Amino acid sequence: MAVAARGGDVAGTIVHSDRGSQYTAEVMKQACQRHGLRRSMGKTGICWDNAGAESLWSTLKHEYYYRHTFAYQTELVAAVDNWMNSYNTRRRHSAIGMLSPIDYEKSLTGALMAA
């Protein structure tokens, strides 16, 4: 989703994660290499270096997942995709000046382009 939203222009972007199997899998390694993404993983048992991501997953679980029931995996995948899109494009975040993550990123990119 991140690669598509940026038109494939993500080379050098850091993907920080925990050591979950989905992030350490060979397919993830290959996808990151294909798009020029740099992988970064925190140490086992240390959540502070990934506080933003931990907050995202906690918010998803408490505001959406625990409040809904899904009969099929495809329903769950579509629901998470829709929620994530809203979280990144419309939801304002106090930690980044009440902007959505996409608007915040655009403000940084715009500032770099102006410099």
N, C-alpha and C positions, 0 to 999 in steps of 0.2 A: 504494500500500500504506500509506503514512504517513497519507494523508487518511482512508482507510477505518478504520485502526486507532484513529484518534482521533474517529471518528464525524463527520468533516467539520469539526471544530473546530480549524482550523489557521491561521486568518487572522493575518497578521503574522509567521508563522514564516519564518525565513530559510533558503533552500535555497542552500547554497554548493557550487559545482562548479568544475571546470576548464573550459577552453574547447572541450571536445569537441563535435562536431557535434550529438549528441543533446541537449545542454544549450543550445546556441545556436539550435536549430531553432524555427521559428514555432509549431509544435504545443506545444512545452514552454512557450514564452512564454504562449500562450493558456491552457494548463492552470494555470499559476501564477496568472495573472490571475483565472481562474474561481474558484479556491480562496482567493484573497487571500494567496498566498505571495509573499514578497520574494526576488528573485533576487540572488545575489552570485557573482561570478566572480573567480578569482585572475588575476594577470597571466601572460602567456605565459612558460613556462619557470620559473616559481616554484612549487615544490611545498610550501613550508613553511607557507603560509597554509591549506593543505588537508590537513595531515598525517593527520588522523583518517580522512578518506575514502581517502587513498592507502593507509593501513594496511589498511582494510577490503578494498579490491580486491586487495591483495597476499595477504592471508589467504585470500580466496576462491580465488584462482588456485593458491596453493601447497598449501592443505589439501584442496581439492576438485576444481577444474577439471582440473588437470594429472594427477590420479589416475583420471579417468574418461573413457570414450569414449561419445559420443552419436551415434546413428544419424540422429536427426531433430532439427530445430530445436525442435520442441514438447517433446521430452525434455529438452533443455538448458534451455529456459525454465522448465519445471516443476521441474527440479533446482535451479536458481538460486533460484527462488521459495521452495522448501522450505529450502534452506540459509540464505537471508536471514532467513526466519522464525525459524529456530533461533538464528541469530546474534543477533537482536534480542530474543528472548524468553527464551532459556535459557542462552546462553553468558555466563559471568561475565568481566568485564574488569577487569584490575588498575588501569587508569587512572581508573576510577570506583568504587573501593572494593569490588571483587569483586562488583558487581551486574551484571545484564543491562542493556542500554540502556533497555529498557522500564521495568524496576524503578527505574533511576536517574531517568528522566524522571518517573515517578510520585512519587518521593521529593521532587523539586523542586516538582512541582505541589502535593503535599500540604503542603509547607512554606509555599508561597505562600497556599494556602487558609486555613491556620491563622493567618497573620499578619493 
